[in-house]
Amino acid sequence: MIPFLVEPTVRLFLASSSINVVRELAMFLPFAAGNAMLSGAEATTSALLGDSSSGLGPVAGGAVFLIFVTVLVFGAMASFRERDV
């Protein structure tokens, strides 16, 4: 429940910034990356990887989402090992 509230709030905050770099960070959040991964794209390399005008493509979105999942899994494993002792 919390991710459904936190990420849209953070995305809104980042999108309202006047700095372009900060605004572009919103596309690297987990739900945005997951949506990019599931979006249909043309079979060209630039469409699959994503270009700067359209945001993340399916391959880049999948890579960003995989990074988030990997960080969460390793964090959970480290937390579990500390509590299990």
C-alpha positions in Angstrom: 0.0 0.0 0.0 2.8 2.4 0.9 4.6 2.2 -2.5 1.3 3.2 -4.2 1.2 6.4 -2.1 4.9 7.3 -1.9 6.1 6.9 -5.5 3.3 9.0 -7.1 4.0 11.7 -4.5 7.7 11.7 -5.2 7.1 11.6 -9.0 4.8 14.7 -8.6 7.5 16.5 -6.6 10.2 15.7 -9.1 8.0 16.6 -12.1 7.2 20.0 -10.6 10.9 20.9 -10.4 12.2 23.6 -12.8 15.5 21.8 -13.1 15.5 19.4 -16.1 17.8 16.8 -14.5 15.6 16.5 -11.5 12.5 16.2 -13.7 14.1 13.4 -15.7 14.8 11.4 -12.4 11.1 10.7 -12.2 11.3 8.2 -15.1 13.8 6.1 -13.1 11.4 5.3 -10.3 10.3 1.7 -10.0 6.7 2.0 -11.3 7.7 4.3 -14.1 10.4 1.8 -15.1 8.0 -1.1 -14.9 5.5 0.8 -17.1 8.2 1.5 -19.6 9.2 -2.1 -19.6 5.6 -3.2 -20.4 5.0 -0.5 -23.0 4.9 -1.5 -26.6 7.7 -0.1 -28.8 8.8 -0.3 -32.4 11.4 -2.9 -33.2 14.2 -0.3 -33.7 17.1 -0.1 -31.3 16.4 3.5 -30.4 12.8 2.7 -29.5 13.7 -0.4 -27.4 16.4 1.4 -25.5 14.6 4.7 -25.3 15.7 8.1 -26.4 15.8 11.3 -24.4 12.5 12.6 -25.9 10.3 9.6 -25.1 11.8 8.5 -21.8 12.8 4.9 -21.1 12.2 2.2 -23.6 11.2 -1.4 -22.7 14.8 -2.7 -22.4 16.0 0.3 -20.4 12.9 0.2 -18.2 13.5 -3.5 -17.6 17.1 -2.8 -16.6 16.2 -0.1 -14.2 13.4 -2.2 -12.7 15.9 -5.1 -12.3 18.3 -2.9 -10.5 15.6 -1.9 -8.0 14.6 -5.5 -7.4 18.2 -6.5 -7.0 18.8 -3.8 -4.4 15.7 -4.8 -2.5 16.5 -8.5 -2.5 20.1 -7.9 -1.2 18.8 -5.5 1.4 16.2 -8.1 2.6 18.9 -10.8 2.7 21.2 -8.7 4.7 18.4 -7.7 7.1 17.3 -11.4 7.4 20.8 -12.5 8.2 21.3 -9.9 11.0 17.9 -10.8 12.6 18.3 -14.5 12.3 21.5 -14.7 14.4 
